[in-house]
Amino acid sequence: MRVTVDVKGEATHEIDLDDLESVSPAGPTAGEAATPTPDDETSPTSDDETTPTYADLLREIDLSPHEVSVLVDGRPVPEDQPVESDRVTVLRLIKGGAA
């Protein structure tokens, strides 16, 4: 899926989710398999870990979740949620100061 990321007051980016790799904040914990087997339905790996998140979109355009809010249809979404929309608006909360 292609996602349009509109950074308000700046550029608009087109990102192909198939080219993104979701980065889990932590690797597998003790007792978890690093790679699930296809026939293991009780695997600890969920779709959320393999589906790119809004934080992955931000990383792709060199923005930090600490400096922006991500909006879908005008409503804020958590950055750790999987991308489910083909259009995202990003509002910068912090932008350079006086030099």
MODELLER restraints for C-alpha pairs under 7 A, 6 or more apart:
rsr = mdl.restraints
at = mdl.atoms
rsr.add(forms.Gaussian(group=physical.xy_distance, feature=features.Distance(at['CA:1:A'], at['CA:16:A']), mean=5.92, stdev=0.5))
rsr.add(forms.Gaussian(group=physical.xy_distance, feature=features.Distance(at['CA:1:A'], at['CA:17:A']), mean=5.56, stdev=0.5))
rsr.add(forms.Gaussian(group=physical.xy_distance, feature=features.Distance(at['CA:1:A'], at['CA:18:A']), mean=6.76, stdev=0.5))
rsr.add(forms.Gaussian(group=physical.xy_distance, feature=features.Distance(at['CA:2:A'], at['CA:14:A']), mean=6.65, stdev=0.5))
rsr.add(forms.Gaussian(group=physical.xy_distance, feature=features.Distance(at['CA:2:A'], at['CA:15:A']), mean=5.56, stdev=0.5))
rsr.add(forms.Gaussian(group=physical.xy_distance, feature=features.Distance(at['CA:2:A'], at['CA:16:A']), mean=4.35, stdev=0.5))
rsr.add(forms.Gaussian(group=physical.xy_distance, feature=features.Distance(at['CA:2:A'], at['CA:17:A']), mean=6.02, stdev=0.5))
rsr.add(forms.Gaussian(group=physical.xy_distance, feature=features.Distance(at['CA:2:A'], at['CA:86:A']), mean=6.29, stdev=0.5))
rsr.add(forms.Gaussian(group=physical.xy_distance, feature=features.Distance(at['CA:3:A'], at['CA:14:A']), mean=5.75, stdev=0.5))
rsr.add(forms.Gaussian(group=physical.xy_distance, feature=features.Distance(at['CA:3:A'], at['CA:15:A']), mean=5.19, stdev=0.5))
rsr.add(forms.Gaussian(group=physical.xy_distance, feature=features.Distance(at['CA:3:A'], at['CA:16:A']), mean=6.27, stdev=0.5))
rsr.add(forms.Gaussian(group=physical.xy_distance, feature=features.Distance(at['CA:3:A'], at['CA:86:A']), mean=4.34, stdev=0.5))
rsr.add(forms.Gaussian(group=physical.xy_distance, feature=features.Distance(at['CA:3:A'], at['CA:87:A']), mean=5.57, stdev=0.5))
rsr.add(forms.Gaussian(group=physical.xy_distance, feature=features.Distance(at['CA:4:A'], at['CA:12:A']), mean=6.95, stdev=0.5))
rsr.add(forms.Gaussian(group=physical.xy_distance, feature=features.Distance(at['CA:4:A'], at['CA:13:A']), mean=5.72, stdev=0.5))
rsr.add(forms.Gaussian(group=physical.xy_distance, feature=features.Distance(at['CA:4:A'], at['CA:14:A']), mean=4.67, stdev=0.5))
rsr.add(forms.Gaussian(group=physical.xy_distance, feature=features.Distance(at['CA:4:A'], at['CA:15:A']), mean=6.43, stdev=0.5))
rsr.add(forms.Gaussian(group=physical.xy_distance, feature=features.Distance(at['CA:4:A'], at['CA:86:A']), mean=6.10, stdev=0.5))
rsr.add(forms.Gaussian(group=physical.xy_distance, feature=features.Distance(at['CA:4:A'], at['CA:87:A']), mean=4.78, stdev=0.5))
rsr.add(forms.Gaussian(group=physical.xy_distance, feature=features.Distance(at['CA:4:A'], at['CA:88:A']), mean=6.13, stdev=0.5))
rsr.add(forms.Gaussian(group=physical.xy_distance, feature=features.Distance(at['CA:5:A'], at['CA:12:A']), mean=5.65, stdev=0.5))
rsr.add(forms.Gaussian(group=physical.xy_distance, feature=features.Distance(at['CA:5:A'], at['CA:13:A']), mean=5.01, stdev=0.5))
rsr.add(forms.Gaussian(group=physical.xy_distance, feature=features.Distance(at['CA:5:A'], at['CA:14:A']), mean=6.28, stdev=0.5))
rsr.add(forms.Gaussian(group=physical.xy_distance, feature=features.Distance(at['CA:5:A'], at['CA:87:A']), mean=6.13, stdev=0.5))
rsr.add(forms.Gaussian(group=physical.xy_distance, feature=features.Distance(at['CA:5:A'], at['CA:88:A']), mean=4.86, stdev=0.5))
rsr.add(forms.Gaussian(group=physical.xy_distance, feature=features.Distance(at['CA:5:A'], at['CA:89:A']), mean=5.84, stdev=0.5))
rsr.add(forms.Gaussian(group=physical.xy_distance, feature=features.Distance(at['CA:5:A'], at['CA:90:A']), mean=6.98, stdev=0.5))
rsr.add(forms.Gaussian(group=physical.xy_distance, feature=features.Distance(at['CA:6:A'], at['CA:12:A']), mean=4.37, stdev=0.5))
rsr.add(forms.Gaussian(group=physical.xy_distance, feature=features.Distance(at['CA:6:A'], at['CA:13:A']), mean=6.38, stdev=0.5))
rsr.add(forms.Gaussian(group=physical.xy_distance, feature=features.Distance(at['CA:6:A'], at['CA:88:A']), mean=6.19, stdev=0.5))
rsr.add(forms.Gaussian(group=physical.xy_distance, feature=features.Distance(at['CA:6:A'], at['CA:89:A']), mean=4.78, stdev=0.5))
rsr.add(forms.Gaussian(group=physical.xy_distance, feature=features.Distance(at['CA:6:A'], at['CA:90:A']), mean=5.97, stdev=0.5))
rsr.add(forms.Gaussian(group=physical.xy_distance, feature=features.Distance(at['CA:7:A'], at['CA:89:A']), mean=6.00, stdev=0.5))
rsr.add(forms.Gaussian(group=physical.xy_distance, feature=features.Distance(at['CA:7:A'], at['CA:90:A']), mean=4.62, stdev=0.5))
rsr.add(forms.Gaussian(group=physical.xy_distance, feature=features.Distance(at['CA:7:A'], at['CA:91:A']), mean=6.17, stdev=0.5))
rsr.add(forms.Gaussian(group=physical.xy_distance, feature=features.Distance(at['CA:8:A'], at['CA:89:A']), mean=6.98, stdev=0.5))
rsr.add(forms.Gaussian(group=physical.xy_distance, feature=features.Distance(at['CA:8:A'], at['CA:90:A']), mean=6.15, stdev=0.5))
rsr.add(forms.Gaussian(group=physical.xy_distance, feature=features.Distance(at['CA:8:A'], at['CA:91:A']), mean=5.68, stdev=0.5))
rsr.add(forms.Gaussian(group=physical.xy_distance, feature=features.Distance(at['CA:17:A'], at['CA:52:A']), mean=6.69, stdev=0.5))
rsr.add(forms.Gaussian(group=physical.xy_distance, feature=features.Distance(at['CA:20:A'], at['CA:52:A']), mean=6.59, stdev=0.5))
rsr.add(forms.Gaussian(group=physical.xy_distance, feature=features.Distance(at['CA:21:A'], at['CA:52:A']), mean=6.41, stdev=0.5))
rsr.add(forms.Gaussian(group=physical.xy_distance, feature=features.Distance(at['CA:22:A'], at['CA:49:A']), mean=6.76, stdev=0.5))
rsr.add(forms.Gaussian(group=physical.xy_distance, feature=features.Distance(at['CA:22:A'], at['CA:50:A']), mean=5.87, stdev=0.5))
rsr.add(forms.Gaussian(group=physical.xy_distance, feature=features.Distance(at['CA:22:A'], at['CA:51:A']), mean=6.19, stdev=0.5))
rsr.add(forms.Gaussian(group=physical.xy_distance, feature=features.Distance(at['CA:22:A'], at['CA:52:A']), mean=4.59, stdev=0.5))
rsr.add(forms.Gaussian(group=physical.xy_distance, feature=features.Distance(at['CA:22:A'], at['CA:53:A']), mean=6.68, stdev=0.5))
rsr.add(forms.Gaussian(group=physical.xy_distance, feature=features.Distance(at['CA:22:A'], at['CA:56:A']), mean=6.21, stdev=0.5))
rsr.add(forms.Gaussian(group=physical.xy_distance, feature=features.Distance(at['CA:24:A'], at['CA:49:A']), mean=6.30, stdev=0.5))
rsr.add(forms.Gaussian(group=physical.xy_distance, feature=features.Distance(at['CA:28:A'], at['CA:34:A']), mean=5.73, stdev=0.5))
rsr.add(forms.Gaussian(group=physical.xy_distance, feature=features.Distance(at['CA:32:A'], at['CA:44:A']), mean=6.43, stdev=0.5))
rsr.add(forms.Gaussian(group=physical.xy_distance, feature=features.Distance(at['CA:36:A'], at['CA:43:A']), mean=5.92, stdev=0.5))
rsr.add(forms.Gaussian(group=physical.xy_distance, feature=features.Distance(at['CA:36:A'], at['CA:45:A']), mean=6.71, stdev=0.5))
rsr.add(forms.Gaussian(group=physical.xy_distance, feature=features.Distance(at['CA:48:A'], at['CA:82:A']), mean=5.95, stdev=0.5))
rsr.add(forms.Gaussian(group=physical.xy_distance, feature=features.Distance(at['CA:51:A'], at['CA:82:A']), mean=5.78, stdev=0.5))
rsr.add(forms.Gaussian(group=physical.xy_distance, feature=features.Distance(at['CA:52:A'], at['CA:82:A']), mean=5.66, stdev=0.5))
rsr.add(forms.Gaussian(group=physical.xy_distance, feature=features.Distance(at['CA:52:A'], at['CA:83:A']), mean=6.13, stdev=0.5))
rsr.add(forms.Gaussian(group=physical.xy_distance, feature=features.Distance(at['CA:53:A'], at['CA:79:A']), mean=6.50, stdev=0.5))
rsr.add(forms.Gaussian(group=physical.xy_distance, feature=features.Distance(at['CA:53:A'], at['CA:80:A']), mean=5.60, stdev=0.5))
rsr.add(forms.Gaussian(group=physical.xy_distance, feature=features.Distance(at['CA:53:A'], at['CA:81:A']), mean=5.31, stdev=0.5))
rsr.add(forms.Gaussian(group=physical.xy_distance, feature=features.Distance(at['CA:53:A'], at['CA:82:A']), mean=4.12, stdev=0.5))
rsr.add(forms.Gaussian(group=physical.xy_distance, feature=features.Distance(at['CA:53:A'], at['CA:83:A']), mean=5.10, stdev=0.5))
rsr.add(forms.Gaussian(group=physical.xy_distance, feature=features.Distance(at['CA:54:A'], at['CA:79:A']), mean=4.70, stdev=0.5))
rsr.add(forms.Gaussian(group=physical.xy_distance, feature=features.Distance(at['CA:54:A'], at['CA:80:A']), mean=6.26, stdev=0.5))
rsr.add(forms.Gaussian(group=physical.xy_distance, feature=features.Distance(at['CA:54:A'], at['CA:81:A']), mean=6.33, stdev=0.5))
rsr.add(forms.Gaussian(group=physical.xy_distance, feature=features.Distance(at['CA:54:A'], at['CA:82:A']), mean=6.43, stdev=0.5))
rsr.add(forms.Gaussian(group=physical.xy_distance, feature=features.Distance(at['CA:54:A'], at['CA:83:A']), mean=5.67, stdev=0.5))
rsr.add(forms.Gaussian(group=physical.xy_distance, feature=features.Distance(at['CA:55:A'], at['CA:65:A']), mean=6.43, stdev=0.5))
rsr.add(forms.Gaussian(group=physical.xy_distance, feature=features.Distance(at['CA:55:A'], at['CA:79:A']), mean=4.82, stdev=0.5))
rsr.add(forms.Gaussian(group=physical.xy_distance, feature=features.Distance(at['CA:55:A'], at['CA:80:A']), mean=6.07, stdev=0.5))
rsr.add(forms.Gaussian(group=physical.xy_distance, feature=features.Distance(at['CA:58:A'], at['CA:64:A']), mean=6.33, stdev=0.5))
rsr.add(forms.Gaussian(group=physical.xy_distance, feature=features.Distance(at['CA:58:A'], at['CA:65:A']), mean=6.93, stdev=0.5))
rsr.add(forms.Gaussian(group=physical.xy_distance, feature=features.Distance(at['CA:65:A'], at['CA:79:A']), mean=6.80, stdev=0.5))
rsr.add(forms.Gaussian(group=physical.xy_distance, feature=features.Distance(at['CA:67:A'], at['CA:92:A']), mean=5.96, stdev=0.5))
rsr.add(forms.Gaussian(group=physical.xy_distance, feature=features.Distance(at['CA:67:A'], at['CA:93:A']), mean=5.28, stdev=0.5))
rsr.add(forms.Gaussian(group=physical.xy_distance, feature=features.Distance(at['CA:67:A'], at['CA:94:A']), mean=5.44, stdev=0.5))
rsr.add(forms.Gaussian(group=physical.xy_distance, feature=features.Distance(at['CA:68:A'], at['CA:90:A']), mean=6.41, stdev=0.5))
rsr.add(forms.Gaussian(group=physical.xy_distance, feature=features.Distance(at['CA:68:A'], at['CA:91:A']), mean=5.39, stdev=0.5))
rsr.add(forms.Gaussian(group=physical.xy_distance, feature=features.Distance(at['CA:68:A'], at['CA:92:A']), mean=4.34, stdev=0.5))
rsr.add(forms.Gaussian(group=physical.xy_distance, feature=features.Distance(at['CA:68:A'], at['CA:93:A']), mean=5.10, stdev=0.5))
rsr.add(forms.Gaussian(group=physical.xy_distance, feature=features.Distance(at['CA:69:A'], at['CA:76:A']), mean=6.67, stdev=0.5))
rsr.add(forms.Gaussian(group=physical.xy_distance, feature=features.Distance(at['CA:69:A'], at['CA:90:A']), mean=5.77, stdev=0.5))
rsr.add(forms.Gaussian(group=physical.xy_distance, feature=features.Distance(at['CA:69:A'], at['CA:91:A']), mean=5.25, stdev=0.5))
rsr.add(forms.Gaussian(group=physical.xy_distance, feature=features.Distance(at['CA:69:A'], at['CA:92:A']), mean=6.59, stdev=0.5))
rsr.add(forms.Gaussian(group=physical.xy_distance, feature=features.Distance(at['CA:70:A'], at['CA:76:A']), mean=5.60, stdev=0.5))
rsr.add(forms.Gaussian(group=physical.xy_distance, feature=features.Distance(at['CA:70:A'], at['CA:77:A']), mean=5.86, stdev=0.5))
rsr.add(forms.Gaussian(group=physical.xy_distance, feature=features.Distance(at['CA:70:A'], at['CA:88:A']), mean=6.92, stdev=0.5))
rsr.add(forms.Gaussian(group=physical.xy_distance, feature=features.Distance(at['CA:70:A'], at['CA:89:A']), mean=5.95, stdev=0.5))
rsr.add(forms.Gaussian(group=physical.xy_distance, feature=features.Distance(at['CA:70:A'], at['CA:90:A']), mean=4.74, stdev=0.5))
rsr.add(forms.Gaussian(group=physical.xy_distance, feature=features.Distance(at['CA:70:A'], at['CA:91:A']), mean=6.57, stdev=0.5))
rsr.add(forms.Gaussian(group=physical.xy_distance, feature=features.Distance(at['CA:71:A'], at['CA:77:A']), mean=5.82, stdev=0.5))
rsr.add(forms.Gaussian(group=physical.xy_distance, feature=features.Distance(at['CA:71:A'], at['CA:88:A']), mean=5.94, stdev=0.5))
rsr.add(forms.Gaussian(group=physical.xy_distance, feature=features.Distance(at['CA:71:A'], at['CA:89:A']), mean=5.02, stdev=0.5))
rsr.add(forms.Gaussian(group=physical.xy_distance, feature=features.Distance(at['CA:71:A'], at['CA:90:A']), mean=6.15, stdev=0.5))
rsr.add(forms.Gaussian(group=physical.xy_distance, feature=features.Distance(at['CA:72:A'], at['CA:87:A']), mean=6.96, stdev=0.5))
rsr.add(forms.Gaussian(group=physical.xy_distance, feature=features.Distance(at['CA:72:A'], at['CA:88:A']), mean=5.25, stdev=0.5))
rsr.add(forms.Gaussian(group=physical.xy_distance, feature=features.Distance(at['CA:72:A'], at['CA:89:A']), mean=6.36, stdev=0.5))
